[in-house]
Amino acid sequence: MLLTILLTILIFGVIITIHELGHFCAARAFGVNILEFSIGMGPKLASIQRKKPPKPGKIRTLYSIRLLPIGGYVQMEGEEDPVEGENSYSQKRPWQRLIILAAGIFMNLVLGFVILFGIYGFQDYIPTNTVAQFTEDATSSATGLQAEDTILAINGSPVFTETDVAMLLMSAADGKADITVSRNGQRTQLQDVQFPVITNEDGSTAISLDFYLYSRPNHFFNAVEYTAKKFCTLTVMIWRSLGMLVTGQVGINELSGPIGVGQAVGQTLSYGAGGIFLLTAFLTINVGIFNLLPIPALDGCQLLFVLIEMILRRPIPRKYTAVINAVGLVLLFALMIFVSCKDLINLFGG
């Protein structure tokens, strides 16, 4: 239990630090004064500030660690209220502010890619999307699929890795799927490919995969290619999940907060370090994508404000953006409290 808690805090800490470090470095690159660089939210646990006097026009940054490991922030001069001076965030050009805002998202995505490469870059073999052979009871081979076919898409959704093959086929409850393959160098459409269907104990049905995929020897360029494809797999998976949430295909009860993530960490421990690193990659990509959404108080909404400013050639009045951000912050905290309570109920079997 203690190991799970410590590991969860470490994972959140790394993801948050990388995100805020992106904002910090970009702001520093454009000469913005940074008032505070904080990891965590809420009451301050520890802080440090350089004693050396700053250069003219510059200020000393306060580096702090706060109690709740659920976020962080880089507080910049002129961010909340306009401040005159060349070192003020509010005085920077829109494209510079755009880069500062996007830098945190970018760093989360880069971290995800680096972790994935660390997982797959040193394996002897990596999977492909090419069919090697079929099981004895295969039905897909009798309805169109052939050995040496490279699977490109399933039911119109692109296939990047073997994970996509499994997930997209598993979602076809009737056992049939339209599959796009590359066969002898030609793009071929296969209609209503039939797979064996199994019935679970709860009465639900699922496809049984009746073929095996090739693996190929790994080297640096193969690893980079596969990492990029795996990155796309996770990204598309996250976008699909968000789309299902927005359209009501899944309910808000399916969301998990820090406690739910902690449970996932505990379950993943049985898979070893590889499982933990894969979960961390998924979470940091998730944080990056979530921050792209135009939700008030998140980076995505601030990016939208700057984009509107660039189009209209004048900033949105501060009184409007302040209200939007304040309301968004309240709603986010309310959502976090709701999700945390739900996770606690699930944790203690309520």
C-alpha positions in Angstrom: 0.0 0.0 0.0 2.8 2.4 1.0 4.7 1.6 -2.2 1.6 2.3 -4.3 1.0 5.7 -2.6 4.7 6.7 -3.0 4.8 5.5 -6.6 1.6 7.4 -7.5 2.9 10.6 -5.9 6.2 10.1 -7.9 4.3 9.6 -11.2 2.2 12.7 -10.6 5.2 14.6 -9.5 7.2 13.8 -12.7 4.2 14.6 -15.0 3.4 17.9 -13.3 7.1 18.9 -13.1 7.7 18.3 -16.8 4.5 20.2 -17.7 5.3 23.2 -15.6 9.0 23.1 -16.7 7.8 23.6 -20.2 6.0 26.8 -19.3 8.9 27.9 -17.2 11.6 27.4 -19.8 9.5 29.0 -22.6 8.7 32.0 -20.4 12.4 32.4 -19.4 13.4 32.1 -23.1 11.2 35.2 -23.8 12.5 37.1 -20.8 9.3 36.9 -18.7 9.7 37.4 -14.9 8.5 34.4 -13.0 7.2 35.0 -9.5 6.8 31.4 -8.4 7.4 27.9 -9.8 5.2 25.5 -7.8 4.9 21.8 -7.8 1.6 20.8 -6.1 -1.4 22.9 -5.0 -2.7 24.1 -1.6 -0.6 24.8 1.5 3.1 25.3 1.0 5.4 22.6 2.4 8.7 24.0 1.4 10.2 26.8 -0.6 13.5 28.3 -1.7 14.6 31.5 -3.3 18.0 32.6 -4.5 19.5 35.3 -2.3 21.7 36.7 -5.1 20.3 40.1 -6.1 18.5 39.9 -9.5 19.6 41.9 -12.6 17.8 45.3 -13.2 14.2 44.6 -14.3 14.4 41.0 -13.1 13.0 39.4 -10.0 13.9 36.4 -7.9 11.8 33.3 -8.5 10.2 31.5 -5.5 10.5 27.7 -6.0 7.9 25.8 -3.9 6.5 22.4 -3.1 2.8 22.3 -2.0 0.7 19.7 -0.2 -1.6 18.4 -2.9 0.2 16.6 -5.8 -2.7 17.3 -8.2 -1.2 20.1 -10.2 1.2 23.0 -10.2 1.7 26.4 -11.7 4.2 28.9 -13.0 3.1 32.4 -11.8 4.4 35.0 -14.3 4.5 38.7 -13.8 1.6 40.3 -15.7 -0.3 37.1 -16.1 -3.2 37.9 -13.9 -3.2 41.7 -14.3 -1.4 43.7 -17.0 2.0 45.0 -15.9 4.1 47.4 -17.9 7.7 46.5 -18.7 9.6 44.3 -21.2 9.7 41.4 -18.7 5.9 41.2 -18.2 3.9 38.3 -19.7 1.1 40.7 -20.7 3.5 42.8 -22.8 4.8 39.8 -24.9 3.6 39.4 -28.4 0.7 37.0 -28.9 2.8 34.3 -30.7 5.2 34.4 -27.8 2.4 33.9 -25.3 1.1 31.1 -27.5 4.4 29.3 -27.3 4.6 29.8 -23.5 1.1 28.3 -23.0 1.7 25.4 -25.4 5.1 24.5 -24.0 3.7 22.5 -21.1 1.5 20.4 -23.4 4.4 19.8 -25.7 6.6 18.6 -22.9 4.0 16.2 -21.7 3.8 14.7 -25.1 7.6 14.5 -25.5 7.8 12.8 -22.1 5.3 10.2 -23.3 7.3 9.5 -26.5 10.6 9.2 -24.6 9.1 6.8 -22.1 7.6 4.7 -24.9 11.0 4.6 -26.7 12.6 3.5 -23.4 10.1 0.6 -23.2 10.3 -0.6 -26.8 13.7 0.7 -27.9 15.6 -2.2 -26.2 13.4 -5.2 -27.0 14.8 -7.9 -29.3 11.6 -8.1 -31.3 8.7 -5.7 -31.9 5.2 -6.6 -33.2 3.8 -5.8 -36.7 0.3 -5.6 -38.1 1.0 -8.4 -40.6 -0.9 -11.7 -40.3 1.5 -14.6 -39.9 -0.9 -17.6 -39.5 -4.3 -18.7 -38.3 -5.5 -20.8 -35.5 -7.1 -24.2 -36.3 -10.7 -23.0 -35.7 -10.2 -19.7 -37.7 -13.1 -18.3 -39.6 -11.6 -15.0 -40.7 -9.3 -16.9 -43.1 -12.5 -18.4 -44.8 -14.1 -15.0 -45.1 -11.4 -12.9 -46.8 -8.3 -12.5 -44.5 -5.1 -14.1 -45.7 -1.6 -14.7 -44.3 0.9 -11.9 -45.2 -2.0 -9.3 -45.2 -0.9 -6.1 -43.4 -3.9 -4.7 -41.5 -4.3 -0.9 -42.2 -7.8 -0.2 -40.8 -10.7 -1.9 -39.1 -14.3 -0.6 -39.5 -12.9 2.7 -40.9 -10.5 3.3 -37.9 -6.8 3.4 -38.7 -4.5 0.7 -37.3 -1.1 1.7 -36.0 -0.1 -1.2 -33.8 -1.2 -4.6 -32.7 -3.0 -3.0 -29.8 -5.3 -1.3 -32.3 -6.0 -4.6 -34.0 -7.1 -6.2 -30.8 -9.1 -3.3 -29.4 -10.9 -2.5 -32.7 -11.8 -6.1 -33.3 -12.9 -6.7 -29.7 -15.4 -3.8 -30.1 -17.2 -5.7 -33.0 -19.7 -7.6 -30.8 -21.4 -9.3 -33.8 -18.2 -11.0 -34.8 -18.0 -9.2 -38.2 -15.6 -6.4 -39.3 -14.7 -4.5 -42.4 -10.9 -4.7 -42.7 -8.6 -2.7 -45.0 -5.4 -4.5 -45.7 -2.3 -4.1 -47.9 -2.0 -7.3 -50.0 0.8 -7.7 -52.5 1.4 -3.9 -52.4 -2.3 -3.2 -53.2 -4.8 -1.6 -50.8 -7.7 -4.1 -50.5 -11.1 -3.8 -48.8 -12.5 -6.9 -47.1 -16.2 -6.8 -46.1 -17.8 -8.7 -43.3 -14.8 -10.7 -42.2 -16.2 -13.2 -39.7 -14.4 -14.0 -36.4 -15.3 -16.6 -33.8 -17.6 -15.2 -31.1 -17.3 -16.3 -27.4 -19.9 -15.8 -24.7 -18.7 -14.5 -21.4 -20.0 -15.5 -18.0 -22.0 -12.4 -17.7 -23.8 -13.2 -21.0 -21.9 -10.6 -23.1 -20.2 -11.6 -26.3 -16.8 -10.8 -27.7 -14.6 -11.7 -30.7 -11.9 -14.3 -30.4 -8.8 -13.4 -32.4 -8.1 -16.3 -34.6 -4.8 -15.3 -36.1 -1.2 -14.4 -35.1 0.8 -11.4 -36.1 4.5 -11.4 -37.2 7.2 -9.8 -35.1 10.3 -8.4 -36.6 13.9 -7.9 -35.3 14.3 -4.6 -33.5 16.9 -1.9 -34.2 17.0 1.8 -33.6 14.9 2.9 -36.6 12.4 0.2 -36.1 12.1 1.2 -32.5 11.6 4.9 -33.4 8.9 3.9 -36.0 7.1 1.6 -33.6 7.3 4.1 -30.8 5.7 6.7 -33.0 2.9 4.3 -33.9 2.4 3.4 -30.3 2.2 7.1 -29.4 -0.5 7.4 -32.1 -2.3 4.4 -30.7 -2.5 5.9 -27.2 -3.4 9.4 -28.5 -6.3 8.1 -30.6 -7.4 5.9 -27.7 -7.5 9.0 -25.4 -9.4 11.1 -28.1 -11.9 8.3 -28.5 -12.5 8.2 -24.8 -13.0 11.9 -24.6 -15.4 11.8 -27.6 -17.4 9.0 -25.9 -17.6 11.1 -22.7 -18.8 14.2 -24.6 -21.4 12.3 -26.6 -22.6 10.4 -23.5 -21.5 7.0 -24.7 -19.8 6.7 -21.3 -20.9 8.5 -18.2 -19.0 10.8 -15.8 -18.8 7.9 -13.4 -16.2 6.4 -15.7 -13.8 9.2 -14.9 -11.0 8.6 -12.4 -9.1 11.0 -10.2 -5.8 10.7 -8.3 -7.3 8.0 -6.1 -8.4 6.0 -9.1 -5.0 6.4 -10.7 -3.4 5.2 -7.5 -5.6 2.0 -7.8 -4.4 1.6 -11.4 -0.8 1.9 -10.2 -1.3 -0.7 -7.6 -2.8 -3.1 -10.1 0.0 -2.4 -12.6 2.7 -3.2 -10.1 2.1 -6.9 -10.8 3.3 -6.3 -14.4 6.6 -5.0 -13.3 8.5 -1.8 -14.3 7.4 -2.1 -17.9 3.7 -1.8 -16.9 4.4 1.2 -14.6 6.3 3.0 -17.4 3.5 2.3 -19.9 0.9 3.6 -17.5 3.1 6.8 -16.9 3.3 7.3 -20.7 -0.4 7.0 -21.0 -1.0 9.4 -18.2 1.4 12.1 -19.4 -0.1 11.9 -22.9 -3.5 12.1 -21.4 -2.5 15.2 -19.4 -1.1 16.8 -22.6 -4.3 16.2 -24.6 -6.6 17.1 -21.8 -4.9 20.5 -21.5 -5.5 21.1 -25.2 -9.2 21.2 -24.6 -10.8 24.7 -24.5 -11.8 24.2 -20.9 -11.7 27.4 -18.7 -8.7 27.6 -16.4 -6.8 25.1 -18.5 -4.0 25.8 -21.1 -6.4 25.0 -24.0 -8.8 27.9 -23.0 -5.9 30.3 -22.6 -4.6 29.2 -26.0 -8.0 29.9 -27.5 -8.0 33.4 -26.0 -4.7 34.2 -27.6 -5.8 32.8 -30.9 -8.9 35.0 -30.8 -6.7 37.9 -30.0 -4.5 37.2 -33.0 -7.5 37.0 -35.3 -9.3 40.1 -33.9 -6.0 41.9 -33.4 -7.1 43.0 -29.9 -7.2 41.1 -26.6 -10.4 39.9 -25.1 -11.3 42.2 -22.2 -9.8 41.0 -18.9 -13.1 41.2 -17.1 -14.5 38.5 -19.4 -11.5 36.1 -19.3 -11.2 36.5 -15.5 -14.9 35.4 -15.0 -14.5 32.5 -17.5 -11.4 31.3 -15.7 -12.8 31.7 -12.2 -16.0 29.7 -13.2 -13.9 27.1 -14.9 -11.7 26.7 -11.9 -14.7 26.2 -9.6 -16.2 23.6 -11.9 -12.9 21.8 -12.2 -12.5 21.6 -8.4 -16.1 20.4 -8.1 -15.5 17.7 -10.7 -12.3 16.7 -8.9 -14.1 16.4 -5.6 -16.9 14.4 -7.2 -14.5 12.0 -8.9 -12.4 11.6 -5.7 -15.5 10.8 -3.7 -16.6 8.2 -6.3 -13.1 6.7 -6.2 -13.2 6.5 -2.4 -16.6 4.7 -2.5 -15.3 2.2 -5.1 -12.1 1.7 -3.1 -13.9 0.8 0.1 -16.6 -1.2 -1.7 -19.5 1.1 -1.0 
